[in-house]
Amino acid sequence: MKGQGRLAAWGVGLAVLVALPFVYRDPYHLHILVLILIWSFAYTSWSMMGRFGLVSLGHGGFMGIGAYVTALLWNHLGLSPWIGIPVSMIAAGALALIVGYPCFRFRITGHYFVLVTLALSGIVLQVITATRDYTGGSLGYTPNRASSGNKLLALQFDDKTTWYLIALAVWLFGIVVWHWVDRSMARYALEAISEDEDAAAAAGVNVTAEKLKITLLSALMTALAGAIYCQYQMFITPDTVSGIAVSLQMVFAAIVGGLFVSLGPTFGAIITILLAETLRIGFGTKAVGWDNLVYGVLLVVFIIFLPKGILGSVLDRLKPQRKVPRAHEQEAVQIARPGA
């Protein structure tokens, strides 16, 4: 009954989300919802690794590859994003394997792994900036507009409702993948690895392979998020889709929302997007960079006081507490069951 109730709640929630743009058509609010859904997918992608102790600060690089490779293939080679997006995902996956394999093979973990991924994010950002003749550098890059008859081929739509439904489908795909990993045997292997690699290896777990699998999955999904973001915004800069700032934003959102809950990154996205919009509307250009400062402060606060995040802590409080038998009740049990 409990499982059926949960499925019913998900069904009702999805029905409401699908019907929303047909009932409420305010362009600005739909724009905010699209951003929340796209970034929720990106944060969920990061949490695939983060929940198992693989803290990466290189996901900004994967997102940047997804965005820029898709746009460059369209502008310079005329390749449709329907082809460019898979190519960009393959490129991000290849980079994840190139960086991840030596790290996992030679047991580079903890702070050292964080530093390696940090360098990866910085390198991707520098490459995008340095190749300004092709990428536009720090000035940004705009995919070429398609003619009215090629909108679907170019994955370019002016209608917010269409983009909302696309973003909703991508977000739902991320939630499904999260639950698939959560219910797979790989989850137990990765949890064992995060506790003690040597013990996991002694139990028969292929540590390197399991880490590579989850890293590859996370990188592919993050690149997809970058490509979808690029197609929606039709303008990207290195700072908005790549670099350490984007990676830190992913870490913040996932931890604040709830790293070990499927909807935790979504709650984190709601917080980050609304915070950024509030600062932009309230302070304009005077608040440039303030969101990163606020992210850092809140991240420290949440790690100390709410390590399970907002949604994770709420769900913990809602769980029924197991009643601990009192001393005289335990004695009664022992009397009733003398052989126990």
N, C-alpha and C positions, 0 to 999 in steps of 0.2 A: 504493500500500500504506500509505503514511504517513497519507493522508487517511482510509482505511478504518479504520485502527487508532484514529485520533482519534475517529471517529464511534462505533466500538465502545465506547471508554472512556466517552464521553458517555452512550451507551445504558445501559451497566451502572450508571454513577453515578446516572442518573435513576431506574432501576429500584429501586436501593437506597433512594433518597430517598422514592420513592412508597410503598415497602413499610414504611419505618421506623415510622410511627405505628401500624401494625397489629401490629407485633412488639414495640415498646417503647412503653408507654402511660403513662409517668410524667408527670403533668400539668404539673409545674413545668418539667421539661426540654423538654417539647413547647412550653410557653409561651416559653421562651428561644429555641427554634428558630424559632417564628413571628416573634418580634421580629427575629431576625437576618435572616430572609428579607425582611420588610417593609422594614427599614432598608437592606438590601443593594440593594433595588430603588430606594430613594430616593437612595442614594449612586451607583448606576449612572446614574441620571437626571442627577445633577450632573456626572458625568464625561463625559457627552455633550458638554458645553460646555468643561469644564476641560481636556480632553485637547488642545483646539485653541487653548489660550491665552486663552480667554474665562473669566477667573476671576470668578465671581459670588458675592457674599455676600448675595444676595437670595432664594435658594431657600427659606429659612425662611418667607418671605412666601408663596411659591407653595404650600408644604406646608400652611401655616395656612389659606389660602383653600380648599384642597381639603377640609380637615377641617371647618372651621366652616360653610362654605356648605352642605355635605351635611347636617350635623346641624341647622342652622337651618331648611332647607327641610322636613326631616322633622318637626321639632317644631312649627313655626308654620304650615306649609301642608299638612302631611300627605303631601308628595311622597316617594315611595319612594326610597331611595338608588340604586336602579337608574336613576332619572331624575336624582336630585340629584348623583350622581357626575359624569355627563357635563356637567351645568350648571356644577358647580364647576370642572371642567377647562376649560370654555370661558371662565369668568371669569378663571382664572389665565392662560390663553393670551392673552386680550384685554389683560390688564395687562402681560404680557411684551412684546406688540407695541407698546403705548403707550409703554413705557419704552425698549424696545430700538430702535425705529425712529429716533428723534432721536439716540440715542447712535451708532448705526452710520452714519446719514446724515451726521452732522457730525463723524465720525471721533473720537469720544470713546473712547479706548482706554487700556490699561494701568491705572495707579493711579486715573485719573479714572473709568474704568468701574467699578472696584471700589468707589469711593466712592458712585457713583450707585446701584449695587445694594445697598450697605450701607444707604443712606437708604431704599430701597424696603422692605427687611426691617424697618427700624425703624418706618416709617409703618404697615405692616400690623399690627405688634405693638401700636402705640399705638391704632389704630382698634379692634382687638379689645378692648383693655383699656378704652377710653373708652366703648364702647357696652355697658356692663355690664348694662344693663337687658335686653338681648337675648342677649348672649354669656356673661354671668356674670362678665365681667372676669377679674381675677386669681384669683378663687375657682374658676374652671373651669366646664366645661359638660358636661352629661350628656344624650345622646339619649334620648328617651322609649322605654321598653320596650314591645315589641310583644306582643300576645297570642300564645298558643302556636300558633294557627293561621296567624299572619302572619309567622312567623320568616323564611321565605324572602323574602317581599316586603320586609321591613324589613332584610334582610341581617344578621340577628342570630342567632348560633348559640352554644349553650352548650358544644358538643362541641369539644374542642381538636383532635381529628383533622380535623374539617371545616375549621377555620380553618387548620390546617397545610397541607392540600391546596390551599386557596385562595391562601395566601401563596406556596406553592411554584409554583403556576401563574403568579402575578404576577411572581415572581422570574425564572422561565424566560422570560416575555414580555420582561422587561428585557434578558436576555442575548441573546435573538434580535434585538431592536432594535439593541443594541450592535453585533452582528456585521453586521447589515444596513447600518448606517451605515459600518462599517469596510470593507466590500467595495463600497461605492457610489462613484460618481464625486465625490460631495459631499465625501468624505474628502480627496481630493487637492486639491480647490478650497480647503477649509478649512485644510489644511496649508500650502498656498501663501500663503493670507491671513495665517496666523500668522507666517510667515517675513517676508513683505514685502507689504503691502497694495497699494502702488503697482505693484509688478511683477506681482502677481496680476491687478490691474485691467487692466494693459497687455496681459496674455495673454488677456483676454476674460472673466475671471471677474466676475460681478456680486457684488461684495463685500457690499453691504448685504443683498441677497436671501439669500445663503448664510448669513450670520450670523443673520438673522431666522429662517430655517428651523430651524437647529439650536437656537436659543434657544426657539422655540415648542415644538419636540419635547421639549426638556428640561423646560420649565415644565409641559406637559401631563402628563408622566410623574410629576413631583414632586407635582403636585396629586392624582393618582391614589394615590400613596403615602400622602399625608396623609389622604385619605378612607378608605382601607382601614385605616390605623392607628386612626382614630377609631371605625370600626365594630367593630374587634376589641377595643379597650380600653374602649369605651363610657364614656370620660371623657377630656376633653382640657383642657389649660390653655394659655394663650398661650406659656408658657415651654417646654412640651414639644413643640409642633408649629410654633412660629413664632419669629421674632426672630433676632438675631445668633448666639446660642448654638447654635441648630440649624444655621444656615448654616455656622458654623465647624466643627461636628461633621462635616458632609458633606465639607468640604474636607480635614479631618484624615484621615477614613476612606479617602477615595479616594486620597490621596497616599501614605499609609502602606501600604495594600494593594497599590497599583500602578495608576497612573492610565491606563496604556496597555495594560492587560491586562483582558480581559472579566471575569475572576473577581477582579480586584484589589479592587474595592469590596466584594465579598463577604468577602474576607479582612479588610478594614478593618472591616466590620460585626461580624465575630466578635470582633475585638479590642475595639471600643468597647463592645459589649453585655456581654462578659465582664468588662471593666474596671469598668463601671458597677455590675454585679451584685456583683463582688468587694468594691468599696468600700461598697456598701449593706449587704451582709451582715456585713462585717468591722468597719465603723465606724458604721453606722447614720446618724442625723441629724448626727453630727459630721463626716461626709464630704460634706455638701451643697456642691456647687460644686467639689469636688476633681477630679472627672473633667475639667472644662474646663481646670483648671490643668495636669493631666497631659497632656491633648491638646495644649496649647500647647507644652509642653516637648518632647514627643516629635515634634511637627511640625517644630520647628526642627532637631532632631537628624536626622530623616529627610531633610529637604531638603538638609542639608549632606553627610551620609554615604551615604544611600541614596535618591537623587533618583528612582529608578525604582520605589521601594516594595519591600516584602518579596517579593511574588510576581514582580514584574518583574525584580528582581535575581536571584532563584533561576532563573528561566527563561533569563536571559542566561547564567548560568554553565553551564546544562545544554546550551546550544546548542553544536554542534560548531564548534570554532575552525578557520577556514581556515588551512591551512599556508602560511606565507610562504616562497617558495623562497630558499635561501641563495645567496650571491653566485656560487659556482662552478656551482650548478645553473642560474642565470640565464644564465651564459656558455655552458653546454652547450646550452641552448635556442636561444641566438642562433646558435651554430655549426650546429646542426641545421636552423635556419630562417634562412638568411642574408638572406632578403628581408623578414623581420619587422621 
